[in-house]
Each structure stands twice: as structure tokens, then as C-alpha cells.
């Protein structure tokens, strides 16, 4: 659903599902309705719509759309058991498009880490991080390094984060997060000067406009 058209799409899709609930068109309309609700930030509503779609969908594309929707909303809402459940179902299916496979694998790993199954998450993130040109490869590289840092394995964290910052990944946001983590590692090791230099350089040179990056930098430079 294109930005700006969510309200129209939602209105139209809701009308189809209400007037013709048993039609084939209602299945596609539910998929559109769920997407529009998710885009509008109505997570619980979108979740209910995607669950309804999964229970009644006959077309494999709609079953996949429902499961992908449930997985994404559940990830945002912190329902990590549901993320793993849906990811496993999608990865076992032949209907999963190759373009979405990495997102599903990344989401599964992220959820496993949140559920205390870090070893499984690390294994998956390591594989995905082999390709940092891919968005989910770059995200996996970052979360792999952050996971090691959070668990006191600074040497491992530094090795992984240096791979990310040296990778020439096109995903500038995750590269910036990598530099911030690297500065955290230096700070924890008592190298305050180097930690600050990384942050000052990032602040001057970061091409993006995400406010959270500048907020993280400013908090650390106080």
C-alpha cells in the first residue's frame, strides 16, 4: 500500500470484506486491509486482520501475506513466540519469495535472542551477516556484535563490529549504529578519547537524518 493511500485502501478493503465476506476478492481485501492498518500503526488491529486472513485464505500468496503480516506485527509488539512460530511456518513453505527470506530469518533470530535462546540467534545472524550488502545482513551483523557486547564478550563484539564498519555496506543507518557500538566498546575498555573521536567524526559525516542516531551520539558525548 503506497504512503498516502492507506486511508483509501483501508476504506475500500473494509467495504469488500463486509459486503462480500465469502468472495475470493474478500481474501485479497483482507491482505490489503491488514497492510493498511499496519502502515497506519494500528498493530493490534492489523494482527487481528492478518489472523483472520490466515484462518480463511486459500491462495498460497494470501497465506504467505497473512503469516508475514503476523510475524512483522508480532515483532513490533514483542510477541516473540509468535514471530518464531510464523517464521518457521514460512521457512517450511515453498511459497516464500527469496526477497523476503532474509527478513524472515533475521526476525526469527531476533525473536530467539529476546526469548533467551542467544546461541541459536547467533548462529543465524552469523550466516546472514555474510552478505552485508543485504539490509538484513547488515542488521544481523550489528545485532550479532551488540549481543556479544551485552553479554560481556567484548573481544567477540569488537571483531564482529569491525567487520561491519569495514564492510562498505550501503546501509548507512546500520553502519552508523556499528560506529556507535564501537565507541561503546572503546569506552568500556577505558579508551575515552578514541570513543569520543569516533562519535564526533560520525556526527560530522553521517549522511542520514535519523534523529535517534544524533540522540545516541549526543547522549554519549555529554
C-alpha positions in Angstrom: 0.0 0.0 0.0 1.5 3.3 -1.0 2.0 6.0 1.6 -0.9 8.5 1.4 -3.2 5.9 0.0 -3.6 3.9 3.2 -6.9 5.5 4.3 -8.5 4.9 0.8 -7.2 1.4 0.6 -8.4 0.6 4.2 -11.9 2.0 3.4 -12.2 0.1 0.2 -10.9 -3.2 1.6 -13.1 -2.9 4.7 -16.2 -2.4 2.4 -15.3 -5.5 0.4 -14.8 -7.7 3.4 -18.1 -6.5 5.0 -20.2 -6.7 1.9 -18.8 -9.8 0.3 -17.2 -11.8 3.2 -17.2 -15.1 1.4 -15.9 -13.9 -2.0 -12.5 -14.5 -3.4 -12.0 -10.8 -3.5 -12.5 -10.6 0.3 -9.3 -12.6 0.8 -7.2 -10.1 -1.2 -9.1 -7.3 0.6 -8.2 -8.7 4.0 -4.5 -8.7 2.9 -4.8 -5.0 1.8 -6.7 -4.1 5.0 -4.0 -5.7 7.2 -1.2 -3.9 5.3 -3.0 -0.5 5.6 -3.7 -1.0 9.3 0.0 -1.9 9.9 1.2 1.1 7.9 -1.0 3.3 10.0 0.5 2.0 13.2 -2.6 0.1 14.3 -0.7 -3.1 15.3 -3.4 -4.9 17.3 -6.0 -4.3 14.6 -3.6 -5.4 11.8 -2.8 -8.5 13.8 -6.5 -9.4 14.1 -6.9 -8.9 10.3 -3.9 -11.0 9.4 -5.0 -13.8 11.8 -8.5 -13.8 10.1 -6.8 -13.9 6.7 -4.6 -16.8 7.7 -7.6 -18.8 9.0 -9.6 -18.4 5.8 -7.0 -17.9 3.0 -6.9 -20.5 0.2 -4.5 -18.8 -2.2 -0.9 -19.5 -1.2 0.1 -15.9 -1.7 -2.5 -14.8 0.8 -1.5 -17.5 3.3 2.1 -16.1 3.0 0.9 -12.5 3.2 -1.0 -13.3 6.4 1.9 -15.1 8.1 4.4 -12.3 7.0 1.9 -9.7 8.5 1.5 -11.7 11.7 5.3 -12.0 12.0 6.0 -8.3 11.4 3.3 -7.0 13.8 4.3 -9.6 16.5 7.9 -8.5 16.1 6.9 -4.9 16.7 4.6 -5.8 19.6 7.1 -8.0 21.4 5.2 -11.2 20.8 8.3 -13.2 20.2 6.9 -16.8 20.4 4.5 -15.8 17.6 7.4 -14.4 15.5 9.3 -17.7 15.7 6.1 -19.7 15.0 5.3 -17.8 11.9 8.9 -17.6 10.7 9.1 -21.4 11.0 5.9 -21.9 9.0 7.1 -19.6 6.2 10.6 -21.1 6.0 9.0 -24.6 5.7 6.9 -23.4 2.7 7.8 -23.2 -0.9 5.7 -20.1 -1.3 8.2 -17.8 0.4 9.7 -15.3 -2.1 13.5 -15.3 -2.0 13.4 -11.5 -1.5 11.7 -12.0 1.9 13.6 -15.0 3.1 16.3 -13.0 4.8 13.8 -10.8 6.6 12.1 -13.9 8.0 15.4 -15.5 9.1 16.5 -12.2 10.7 13.2 -11.7 12.5 13.4 -15.3 13.8 16.9 -14.8 15.1 15.9 -11.5 16.7 13.0 -13.1 18.4 15.1 -16.1 19.6 17.6 -13.7 21.2 14.7 -11.9 23.0 13.5 -15.3 24.3 16.8 -16.1 25.8 17.9 -18.5 23.0 21.0 -16.5 22.1 23.1 -19.4 20.8 20.5 -20.1 18.1 20.2 -16.4 17.2 24.0 -16.0 16.9 24.2 -19.0 14.5 21.5 -17.4 12.2 22.9 -13.9 12.5 26.4 -15.1 11.6 25.1 -16.7 8.4 23.1 -13.6 7.4 26.0 -11.3 8.1 28.0 -13.0 5.4 26.2 -10.6 3.0 26.2 -7.1 4.4 25.0 -5.6 1.1 21.6 -7.0 2.1 19.7 -4.9 4.6 19.1 -7.9 6.9 22.7 -9.0 6.6 23.8 -5.5 7.8 21.2 -5.6 10.6 22.3 -9.1 11.6 25.9 -8.0 11.7 25.0 -5.2 14.1 22.8 -7.3 16.4 25.4 -10.1 16.5 28.0 -7.6 17.7 25.6 -5.9 20.1 24.6 -9.3 21.5 28.2 -10.2 22.3 28.8 -6.7 23.9 25.6 -7.0 26.1 26.8 -10.4 27.3 30.3 -9.2 28.3 32.1 -10.8 25.3 33.9 -7.5 24.2 36.5 -9.2 22.1 33.9 -11.0 20.0 31.8 -7.8 19.8 34.8 -5.8 18.6 35.6 -8.4 15.9 32.1 -8.5 14.6 31.5 -4.7 14.7 34.8 -4.1 12.9 33.7 -6.5 10.1 30.5 -4.3 9.8 32.3 -0.9 9.8 34.9 -2.2 7.3 32.3 -3.8 5.0 31.3 -0.9 2.7 27.7 -1.8 3.4 25.3 0.6 1.6 23.0 0.6 4.7 24.3 3.8 6.3 22.0 3.6 9.3 23.3 0.3 10.4 26.9 1.3 9.7 26.3 4.3 12.0 24.9 2.0 14.7 28.1 0.0 14.3 30.3 3.0 14.9 28.3 4.0 18.0 28.7 0.4 19.3 32.5 0.5 18.5 32.7 3.7 20.6 30.9 2.0 23.4 33.4 -0.8 23.3 36.3 1.6 23.4 34.7 3.5 26.3 34.2 0.3 28.3 37.8 -0.6 27.7 38.8 2.8 29.2 39.7 4.5 25.9 37.6 7.6 26.3 39.5 9.7 23.8 39.1 7.2 20.9 35.4 6.6 21.8 34.7 10.3 21.6 36.6 10.8 18.3 34.5 8.1 16.6 31.3 9.9 17.7 32.5 13.4 16.7 33.5 12.1 13.3 30.2 10.3 12.9 28.3 13.4 13.9 30.1 15.5 11.3 29.9 12.9 8.4 26.7 11.0 8.9 24.7 11.5 5.7 21.3 10.4 7.1 18.8 12.4 9.1 17.5 9.8 11.6 17.1 11.7 14.9 17.9 8.6 17.0 21.5 8.4 15.6 22.2 12.0 16.7 20.5 11.5 20.0 22.7 8.4 20.7 25.8 10.4 19.8 24.8 13.4 22.0 24.0 11.3 25.0 27.4 9.7 24.8 29.3 13.0 24.3 27.8 14.7 27.4 
